[in-house]
Amino acid sequence: MPPDVWNSGIGSDMMKNIIFNPNVYRFLYSVDRLFPDNQVEKSVLDCGAGGKIPPLGLLHKLGFDTCGIDILDEQIEMVRRFEEEHDVDLNIQKADMTEIPFDDESFGYVYSQNSIFHLTKYDTAKAMHEMKRVLRPQGFLYVNFLSVKDEGYGEGEEVGPGEWRALEHGESTVHSYYGDGEPDQYFADTRIILREKRILDSRNHNRKMVYIEYIARKA
């Protein structure tokens, strides 16, 4: 996207004062910086698209055709309220990222933030296959994983290698954790253009959270 987008304050409408998660900014900026002549279609699917401040809000503002899926009704309802408040349609539907309801090569970008690590590693492999399936050739994928250095690692009941079941927001939830480079296995048929470990001292979760972020490009 053109550099003036990053200098414009993201426009002057009612969304201008919203602070979106920095992950989506890093994704777009990294693609823009590394591939200044990128001509990939500006269509995006967000897998795990729910929440009070959906990343698709920013992507919509920047001119993307947006779609999103989430499996939780309460997360989708929060997006609905965001859409009503800001008079946008982000095209959210209820669906499972292990069975994405779109045709092959439907999107230029696929984005998944803080979602895939709520799956077992078996289901993570299925979800990654699906995200790559719906991505166009030369399209870009962002996804982040939990590191074994995260302070939540080892909490609760161990249900598999690197998989722990613990309470999250009062519900029993699986969390999968990865060593450095371990998620590379999911990107064998793409080009990894960024792999980065990030540490977040989260006041909301009252613990240090450690993520492994990936940006990849489909062949």
C-alpha positions in Angstrom: 0.0 0.0 0.0 1.3 3.5 -0.7 3.4 5.2 2.0 0.9 8.1 2.4 -1.5 5.6 4.1 0.9 5.4 7.0 1.2 9.1 7.3 -2.4 10.0 7.1 -3.6 9.1 10.6 -5.8 6.4 9.0 -8.4 8.9 7.9 -10.7 11.4 9.5 -13.9 9.4 10.2 -15.2 8.0 13.5 -12.6 5.2 13.5 -9.6 7.5 13.6 -9.1 7.3 17.3 -9.3 3.5 17.6 -6.1 1.8 18.7 -6.0 -1.5 16.8 -3.8 -4.4 17.9 -0.2 -3.6 16.7 0.1 -7.1 15.1 -2.1 -6.0 12.2 0.0 -2.8 11.7 3.3 -4.9 11.7 1.8 -7.3 9.2 0.8 -4.7 6.7 3.9 -2.6 7.2 6.3 -5.6 6.8 4.6 -6.6 3.6 4.7 -3.0 2.3 8.4 -2.6 3.2 9.6 -5.9 1.9 7.4 -6.0 -1.2 6.9 -2.3 -2.4 5.7 -3.5 -5.8 3.2 -5.9 -4.4 0.1 -6.3 -6.6 -1.8 -8.9 -4.6 -5.5 -8.3 -4.5 -6.6 -6.4 -1.4 -9.0 -9.1 -0.1 -8.5 -10.5 3.4 -9.9 -13.3 5.5 -9.4 -13.1 9.3 -9.6 -16.4 11.1 -10.6 -15.8 14.6 -12.1 -12.5 13.7 -14.2 -11.7 16.8 -13.6 -9.2 19.6 -14.4 -5.7 20.6 -11.8 -4.1 18.3 -11.6 -6.4 15.3 -8.5 -6.1 13.1 -10.8 -6.1 10.1 -11.9 -2.7 11.1 -8.5 -1.3 10.2 -8.2 -3.4 7.1 -11.6 -2.2 5.9 -10.5 1.4 6.5 -7.4 0.8 4.4 -9.5 -0.4 1.5 -9.5 -4.2 1.8 -12.5 -6.3 1.0 -13.0 -8.1 4.3 -14.3 -11.4 5.5 -14.0 -13.0 8.9 -14.8 -16.3 10.6 -15.1 -17.1 14.3 -16.5 -20.1 16.1 -17.7 -18.3 19.2 -21.1 -16.5 19.2 -20.1 -14.1 21.9 -17.0 -13.0 19.9 -19.1 -12.5 16.7 -21.7 -10.5 18.7 -18.9 -8.1 19.8 -18.0 -7.6 16.1 -21.7 -6.9 15.3 -21.7 -4.1 17.9 -18.6 -2.7 16.4 -20.1 -2.8 12.9 -23.3 -1.0 14.2 -21.3 1.7 16.1 -19.0 2.5 13.1 -21.5 1.8 10.3 -19.4 -0.8 8.5 -20.0 -4.4 7.3 -17.0 -6.6 7.9 -18.6 -9.8 6.5 -18.3 -11.9 9.6 -19.8 -15.4 9.9 -19.6 -18.4 12.2 -17.2 -21.0 11.0 -14.4 -23.3 12.1 -10.9 -22.4 10.8 -10.2 -26.2 10.4 -13.0 -26.2 7.7 -12.9 -22.7 6.1 -16.1 -22.3 4.0 -14.4 -20.5 1.0 -13.1 -21.7 -2.3 -9.4 -22.3 -3.1 -7.4 -19.1 -3.7 -10.2 -16.7 -2.6 -8.1 -14.1 -0.7 -4.9 -12.1 -1.2 -4.3 -12.0 2.5 -5.1 -14.3 5.4 -4.7 -13.1 9.0 -5.1 -15.0 12.3 -4.2 -13.3 15.5 -4.2 -14.9 19.0 -6.5 -17.7 17.8 -4.7 -20.8 16.4 -3.0 -21.6 19.7 -6.5 -22.5 21.1 -6.4 -25.6 18.9 -4.6 -28.9 19.5 -1.5 -29.3 17.3 -3.4 -31.9 15.2 -6.1 -29.3 14.5 -3.6 -26.6 14.1 -2.1 -28.5 11.1 -5.6 -28.7 9.6 -6.2 -25.0 10.1 -2.9 -24.0 8.6 -3.7 -26.2 5.6 -7.0 -24.5 5.2 -5.6 -21.0 5.5 -3.0 -21.7 2.8 -5.7 -23.3 0.6 -7.8 -20.2 0.5 -4.8 -17.9 -0.1 -4.1 -16.7 -3.6 -0.7 -17.4 -5.2 1.8 -14.8 -4.0 -0.6 -14.0 -1.2 0.4 -13.2 2.4 -0.3 -15.0 5.6 0.0 -13.8 9.2 -0.4 -16.1 12.2 1.0 -16.2 15.7 1.7 -19.1 18.1 2.3 -19.3 21.8 5.9 -20.0 22.9 6.9 -22.5 25.5 8.5 -19.5 27.2 5.0 -18.1 27.8 4.2 -18.0 31.6 1.0 -20.0 30.9 3.1 -23.0 29.7 2.6 -25.9 32.1 -0.6 -24.6 33.8 -3.5 -27.0 34.0 -3.8 -30.5 32.6 -1.3 -31.7 30.0 -3.3 -33.3 27.2 -0.5 -33.8 24.6 3.1 -32.7 23.8 3.1 -29.0 24.4 -0.7 -28.9 24.9 -2.3 -27.9 28.2 -5.9 -27.5 29.1 -6.6 -24.7 31.5 -9.3 -22.1 32.4 -9.5 -19.0 30.2 -12.3 -16.5 30.9 -13.9 -19.2 33.1 -13.9 -21.9 30.4 -11.7 -25.0 30.0 -9.6 -24.3 26.9 -6.7 -26.0 25.2 -3.5 -24.0 24.6 -0.7 -25.3 22.4 2.8 -24.1 22.9 5.8 -24.2 20.6 9.6 -24.2 20.8 11.5 -21.8 18.6 11.2 -22.8 15.0 8.7 -25.6 15.7 5.9 -24.0 13.8 8.1 -23.9 10.7 6.6 -27.4 9.9 3.3 -25.6 8.9 5.0 -23.4 6.3 6.8 -26.0 4.2 5.0 -24.9 1.0 5.4 -21.2 1.6 8.2 -18.7 1.9 8.7 -17.5 5.5 9.5 -13.8 5.2 9.4 -13.0 9.0 9.7 -15.0 12.1 9.9 -13.1 15.4 9.4 -13.8 19.1 7.6 -11.1 21.0 7.1 -10.7 24.7 4.0 -9.0 26.1 3.7 -8.1 29.8 0.0 -8.3 29.9 -1.9 -6.5 32.6 -5.2 -8.0 31.4 -3.9 -11.5 31.9 -1.6 -10.7 34.8 1.3 -12.6 33.2 4.0 -12.4 30.6 2.9 -13.7 27.3 5.4 -14.8 24.7 4.4 -15.2 21.0 6.1 -16.5 17.9 4.9 -14.5 14.9 5.1 -15.5 11.3 4.5 -13.8 8.0 4.7 -16.0 5.0 4.1 -15.7 1.3 2.5 -18.4 -0.8 4.4 -19.7 -3.8 
